Amino acid sequence: MAFESSHREYRTIVANATGLHEKLPVVITDHGVLDQFLRYMYRSRRKSRSWQDSATFAVQLLLEYMEANHGYFETPQELFVSFADSLYTGTVDNYDDPSGLYWQPRDPAEAGKLIAHVTRFSDWLSAVSENSSLQLNPWRQATDHEQRLNWAAYSHRRDNAFLSHLWANPETDKSRSFRAKHSPGERQSSVKHFPDDNFESLITEGFRRRKRDSLGHIDIRNVLITYLMHYGGLRLSEALSLWSGDVTVEKGEVIVRVYHPQNGMAPDNKSLRSVYLQKKYGLQPRNTLVKAIDPLFIGWKEPLITDPEKRCFEVFFHPYKTAFVFAELWRNYHLTQRSKPGSGLDHPYAFTNQDGKPYTHRAFRKAHELAVRRIGMSYGKNFGTTPHGHRHAFGQRLQRNGASRLIIKNALHHVLLQSSETYTQPTAEYLRQQIRELEDRLSM
């Protein structure tokens, strides 16, 4: 079955006469730019790039489904419930799919996120089309795709019952017409984490350089990043965002500050980092780059900011002594191994590649996988041996050593207390050990 296609492009949108502009993802159909979604994206321009890309993909899927099933449903509710269900189940039945979509079943968490994006967009669409006579920027003649979305928005405005939000509804007497699905018990299992017993081997034998220096063949850059995740609980993107001046020793304490990439205080103590980057280096914050086309992009998860004046948070190492090991490695790295940026390519980022350019997410992941396999370990999320497994190990270590829920929350820089629960679910090995110890105490 042939139907109209859509694809994503990144367009530079000029906001006003000041020349301020934003590079945003837009949906291109056979009729051109999907104007409604362009307006929605501009309204959401402060959202993370990952959020924008995910929202764009969700709307593309919705348009694809509406096109393939045009004329099959009498109401938007029926169409959207079927669309949402197809995200979970796929559209292929016994190797055949008359719709021509050939969707495979999606992970429940991924499907739920896509449904949430469609719901937000439909909520916005119904709100802005409430009274067209009052609009300062009225709609032009709608394309076929937009007419179908407008049809859905009208029904939403009339009935206020579309798809399910993934968040709790404060109006307890109301419910969305489609509720998100979850895998049975999926939130109760412990996350896989990098085993502490293998960490030293990873550092000393896994991360190796061809060129030997005073510290041997150890690649200090990758060791430092891994230390920040394993003993400091950072995400990889947070470690890569560090500038060379973000690590200090103050009153005998090693202080690592992770600043908001745009709104954090710059080294001059008067500018925002986004302004400082532009004026001094002619650069944009890395979280505002286009993920799909710029390898320097790194995300930002909006962690708990503990210093509202500087708009940053501190890293809390555990065990405590690892902070001093980190500080010594940090000093040696800047003295012996950091490749300085070339002329005209200066930047403040601490971690660089061999050409002096900012170190990328992809490059570290590749180096980390090689190091894991070099010491004879299997690599993968299910083994806890991906970079994020080190952050999980940090949470598990705090839990085992008796840290309170509040301490764990703040050490992981979570805004919500429940966000830390995934990191601290007991492992099967830990449960068996605790039960054996319980039995030993009872038999005494």
Secondary structure, DSSP 4 states (H G I P E B T S, - for coil): -----EEEEEEEEE-STT--EEEEEEEEETTEE-HHHHHHHHHTTTS-HHHHHHHHHHHHHHHHHHHHTTTS-SSHHHHHHHHHHHHHH-S-BTTB-TTS--PPPPPHHHHHHHHHHHHHHHHHHHHHTS-GGG-SS------HHHHHHHHHHHHHHHH---BPPSSPPS-TT---SBPPP--TTTTTSPPP---GGGHHHIIIIISEEEEEETTEEE-HHHHHHHHHHHTT---HHHHHT-BGGGEEEETTEEEEEEE-TTTSBPTTSSSBHHHHIIIII----GGGS-TTT-TT---------SBTTTTEEE---SSTTHHHHHHHHHHHIIIIIPPPPPTT----BS-B-TTSSBPPHHHHHHHHHHHHHHTT---SGGGT-STHHHHHHHHHHHHHTT--HHHHHHHTT-SSGGGGHHHHPPPHHHHHHHHHHHHHHHH-
